Amino acid sequence: MKKSCASVVFFAVTAIIAAAGCASSNVTLKQNMYVPSFNADEFRDYRGRGVYLPPFVNKADNTTLWFYSSADKKRKYVMNSVEQFFWNCCQDAFLHVGIFVYESSSLSHAVNPDEKLKQGLKEFRMQLSSLTDMEYRFIVTLYDGRSIVFQRKFIIPMNPPEGEDMAVLEKRAYAMVDRSFETILKDQGFRDAFLSDSAPVQEPAKGE
């Protein structure tokens, strides 16, 4: 009987240690912890502009609804929703440079294009294609009314992480998000299309 009890205790302790080990491999990302750190003064020409920002689309096969993994599969970067996390960070990045963000009230992304055109507002869409802690891939599409005026695939690389400190890994992930939106805003094609009153129409690019 004593031997049986000892076995139960052993397995219980082992399970607890294993669970703790799994938890320690998760890096939790929170939208309110992301603070844009790039220099907003570099983007003064965006100030005072407005944009529609419908929900983002996640088509990255290497993610779930709630996390993406490290390139070596040793850890997970967990959030309430991958799509919502990046949408919220994008909103913060746009507000950081002075762009007013208007949300779509419909989950179907159905913002009336005539209404947008009347107000002179373009629509920013992001499709996530692949996410790891070493590289983000996504497609940005900018609409003016019913027309696509900008569409480009972006690849955001990152140096390998140094160490396994959770706080450092979390901070590094926010820096990667920061670099993503700074790269978009710096892109000359995006800049021209966003700021132009009559940007040239582009053919849609094929997704990944």
Buried (B, 14 or more C-beta within 10 A) or exposed (E): EEEEEEEEEEEEEEEEEEEEEEEEBEBBBEBEEBEBEBEBEEBEEBEEBBBBBBBBBBEBEEBEEEBBBBEEEEBBBBBEBBBBBBBBBBBBBBEBBBBEBBEBEEEEEEBEBEEBBEEEBBBBBBBBBBBBBBEBBBBBBBBBBEBBBBBBBBEBEBEEBEEEEBEEBBEBBBEBBBBBBBBBBEBEBBBEBBEEEEBEEBEEEEEB
